[in-house]
């Protein structure tokens, strides 16, 4: 039996449609838990720049809103999408709001955390934690919320070249 990859998971788009990650096999994924009322919210601009600069080379940025950190994502999926588009010109895919930690954590985030646990455990510590997933869906690298999207370019380039 083949081991599970990140492509075996499915999210729900912010308009309710299924978003199977298997459809993105062969692409480099940057999965980010986002929030609209966080000090890191301006990172949407940098994430959009990465999306525009690398989408034709195989990068897919995926924003996954989460309201588990100081209630910084209180809006509905529609309100979140509107906020992101109006304030940051976001065109990359936004998902429906999920939990990333605890008993209600989305299975994708359970797997991402398991693959990137560190000395302090595997929980997501705050909004805008970034997970870079290799094109084969097996390798995952985690980046802290404080890591500006622009500083991910080297890691993204390496993944794109490896594909």
KABELWO-V770188 format. One record per run of one state. SS is the DSSP state (~ for helix, > for strand, _ for the rest). FROM is the first residue (numbers start at 0). LEN is the number of residues. Records with the same first field share a line. If there is no record, write none. Layout:
BEGIN
SS = FROM-LEN  FROM-LEN
END
This chain:
BEGIN
_ = 0-5  8-1  13-4  24-3  34-8  57-1  65-11  88-4  95-3  99-5  105-1  115-2  118-2  121-8  133-6  143-5  162-1
~ = 5-3  20-4  42-15  76-12  106-9  148-14
> = 9-4  17-3  27-7  58-7  92-3  98-1  104-1  117-1  120-1  129-4  139-4
END
